Amino acid sequence: MKPVIAITMGDAAGVGPEIIIKALGDPAIYDMCRPVILGDSTILKRAVKFVGSTLKINSIVETNEAIYEQGTVDCLDLKLLNDQLPVGRVSKEAGNAAFRYLEKAISLAKENKIDAICTAPLNKEALHLAGHLFPGHTEILAELTGTEDFAMMLTAPNLRVIHVTTHVGLIKAVEMINPTRVYNVIKLADQALKKAGISSPKIAVCGINPHAGENGLFGNGEEEGKIMPAVQKAVSEGIEVVGPLPADTLFFRATRGDFDIIVAMYHDQGHGPIKVLGLESGVNITVGLPIIRTSVDHGTAFDIAGKGIASEESLVEALRQAVELAPKR
């Protein structure tokens, strides 16, 4: 049976509703899954006009009311917003709604009414204005599922990256890196790729400093103190992992096939190469959760919201990944 994938609408003032409508206009989506939107029907109907679609919106209150037919978009309507919401502007109303859509999706996943969650982008400023003080989707998912060990994994053509730290400043990130966290992320990477069918994942770990410290020439011994013990422990357990290695050449080596995944130490170290390779085709996967969650790897794009020109490519790929990772019924 095809998995039920809940697509959260994200920040309704951004491009999320538009890329959802565009993606669900592709018959291939219905060939591989049963999609249901968690959002507001009025916003989706507005998005239909923005993109010039002929799709119909089926407003429902329970997942068992969905019809899952090409040409009709099933929307579990939370009735939080109306079509007067300004497009392309930060608002606490949209921030709150984005949180509530995700909260509902997590509840449905816990009840086994859906098989995976695929998220459209939210806006952190709007989220905070609404009083939901999280850095982003990943941290909300961890909090609401009671997950302590989790990590953000990004995928693009020919590259996978998993992060030790994400949405914190660079100085804070270096402070947060420690052998336990690095080891846990290596383990999460190994487990995630094995579940994806790679029997012996080849993992490479980035250094923190230029040239991975070059034997103490750069930095204050961060590689020796924060990273090497974690790598050595993982190796002793049979995990195929090397590092710390210089980040400036490591991503190239991964794209040519030397490694299956890279462990990045901080946000931009991992995000930069992924977005160079595939801003529109990148996918964000939260590893370590008890439920499957994938996401687009781009923001709300307020500057083009309402124009109908945002690409749905990343969302389509995120849906494919969700289907691949979802438990088989």
N, C-alpha and C positions, 0 to 999 in steps of 0.2 A: 504494500500500500504506500502511496506517495506521502511523504512527510508533510505535516502541517507546519508552515513557517509563518510566525507572527512578525510582521514588519511594523516597527514603531515609527510614527510619522515624524519624530524629531521636533525641531523648532518650526512651527507652522509659518513663521514669517520668513523663513529661508527657502532653499530650493528643495527641501525634502519632499513635500507633497508633489512637486512637479516631476522629480525623478522617479517617484513611485508610480505615477500614472504612466510615464514613458516606459518604465520597465515592464509593467503589467500589460502593456500593449503588445508585448512579444509573446507569441503563442508558445515558444519554447519554455517559458517559465511554468506554464500550466502542464506541460508535458513532464516536468521533473518534480513538481511540488504542488501543494495546495496552499496558496498564500491568503492570509487574512491581515488586513490593516488594523492597527490599534491607533485610533486618532479621532478626527472629527469629520463627519460626512460633508458638512458645509464647506470646509477648507478643501477637501478633495474635489468637490464639484467646481470650486473656483479654479483649482489647478487644472482640471479638465479643459476649462476655457483658455487658460494661459498657454497650454501646449497644443491646443487645437485637436484634442482627442475626441473620439466618439464613444469612449467607454462609459458605461452606466455605473452608478454607485448604489450598492445594496447595503442599506443601513441595518445593522443587526445589534442585538444586545447579548447574545450568547454565541459561542463558536459553533454550536450544533445547528445554527440557523444559516450558516454559510453554504453557498451553492457551488463554489469553486469552478465556475465556468468562464472560459475565455470570452471576453467582451463585457464582463461584469466584475466589478471590484467589490469584494466583501469588506465592509468596514465595521468593526466592532466600535460603535460610536459612543465615546465617552461624554459627548455634549459639553465640552469645556470652553469652546471658542465658537465665534461666528465669523462670517465672511467679511465683516467690517474690520477685522484685525489688520493693521497696517502691514504692508509687505516691505521687507528689507530694513526693518527697524527693530532694535532691541526692546523687548517688553517683558515685564514680569509675568503677564498672563500667558504668553507663549512659553516662557521658561517653566512655569508651573505645569502647564499642560504636557510639555515634553517629559518632565519627571513622572507625571501620572501615567502616561502611556507606557513607559518602561516599567513602572511599578506594577501595572496591570499585567504586562507580558510575563514578568517574573512569577506573579501569582498563578497565571495560567500554566506556566511551565512546571511549577511545583505540583499542580493538580493533574499533570500529564494530559492536559487538553491541547497542548501544542508540542511540537518536537524540537523546535529551535527558535531563536530570536534573531532577527536581522534588523539593525537599527539605522535609521536615517540620522543625519547630523543634528546635534543640539548646539546651543550657544551658551558658553559658560557664564558670560555676563548676565544673560537673561535668567539662567538657572539660579545664580546667586541673588539677583534682585528678588526672586520668588522665595528666597529663604532656604534654598537647597544648596548647602555649602559643600559641594563636591567638585573636584577638578574636572570630572567628566563621566562618561558612561561607565568606564571600567570600574571606577571606585564605587559608583552607585550599585552596580551589579554585585561587587564583592560584599558591600555592606548589607544589602538586602538578601543575600544568600548565605551570609555568615561565613564567607570564605576568607581565610587568612593568607594562604600562599597562592598568588595569582600573578599573571604577567600579561603585558600587551605584546601580541605577536602581529607583525605586519608582513604581508606577502605582496609581491609584485612579480612580473615576469622574470624568472631566473633568480629570484632572491627571496629569502625569508629572514626576518630579523625579530628577535625577542628582546625585551628591555628589562634591565635591572631596576632602573628608575625611569619615571616618565614626567608627569606634570609638576615639576618643582624646579626652582632656579638652579643654575649650574653649581654654585657653591654648596647649596643644600644637597644637591644630588651626590656630590663627592663625599660629603659627610655621611650620607645614608648608605653608601656602598660598603658592604662588609662581607666576610667570607661566607656567613650563613645565607645571606640573601643571594649572593652570586651562585652558590651551590644549589639553592632551591630553584633558581631560574634555569640552570643547566639541567636539572632533573625534570622540570616542567617541559623544557624543549625536547628532551629525549622521549618523554612519555607522549607528548603531543604528536611527534612525527611517527612514532611507532604505531599509534592509533590510526594515523593516516596511511599506514601501509609500508613505511620505510623501516625495514627490520633492524638495521644498524646505522642510525643517523650519525653523520659526520658533523660535529659541532666545533665551531671556532669562537673563542672569546676575545673580545676587544680589550686593549689596554685603556687606561684613562688618559695618560699623558702622551705627548708626541713620541713616536717610535716606541710606544709601550714602555716609556721610562728610560730606555737604552741603558739598562744596568745601573740605574741610579743617577744618570746624567741629568734627567728631567724629572721634576716633581720631588716628592718627599717620601719615596718608597711605597707609594700607593699600590703599585702592581704586586710587589713582594708581600705587603701586609694584607691587602684587601682581596686580591684575586687568586694568586698562586695557591693558597691553601685550599680554596674551593675546587680549583681544577684538579689538584692532586687527589683530593678526596673522591671526586667523581671518577677519575681514572682508576682508582683503587677498587671501585665498585663495578668496573667493566664498561663504563660509558666511554665512547670514542670521542674524546674532547681534547683540544689543544688550546694553548694560550697562557698568558695574554699575548696577543699579537698586535702589531701596529695597525691602527684603523685605516690609515691612509691607503694601504694596499689590500687590506683584507676583503673589502667589499668587491673589488675587482676579481680577486681569487674565487670568491663565492659565485659570482656570475658566470665564471668559466667552468664551474662544476667541481671545484676542489672541496666545497663544504655544502651541507644541506641547510644549515642555519647558522646565523651569527648571533652571539649574545652581545648586545650593545649596552654600554654602561649608563647612558643618559639619552634624553629625548632626541636632540638634534643629531647625535652621532648615528642613531638608527633611522630616524625619519628622513633625513636629508637624502641618503642614497636611494631609499625606497621611492621617494617622490620624484627624483630625477628619472628613475626607470619607468614609473607608471602612475602619475598622479590620478589619472582617470580610471586606471584598472587596479589600483592597490586596494587591498582588503585588510581590515583590522579584525583580529580574532582574540578574544579574551581566553587565555589558557589557565586552567586550574579550577574553573567554576564547575558546579554540579550540573549546569545546564549549558547548552550550546548557544554561543552568541557570536555573530559576525557583524561587521559594519562596513560602511563606506569609509574610505581613507581620505576624506576631505571635509571641509567645514560647511557652514550654512550658506556661504556665498551670497550675503545680503546684496552685494553690488549688482548681481544679475537676477535676483529673485523676482518672480512675476513676469519675466520676459520670455519664458518658455524655451530658453536656449541651453540650460544646464544639461550636461551629459549624464545619462543613466548607466554608463558602462561600469563604474565601480559598484553600483548597487546590484546590477545583474551578476557580476562576478561574486559579490558577497552572498547572494542567494545561492549560487552554485556551490560555494564553499559550505554554506549552512546545510544544504542537502547532503553533501558528501560526509559531513561530520555528524549529522543527526542519527540518533539510534534507529536501527532498522526494525520496523514493526513486523 
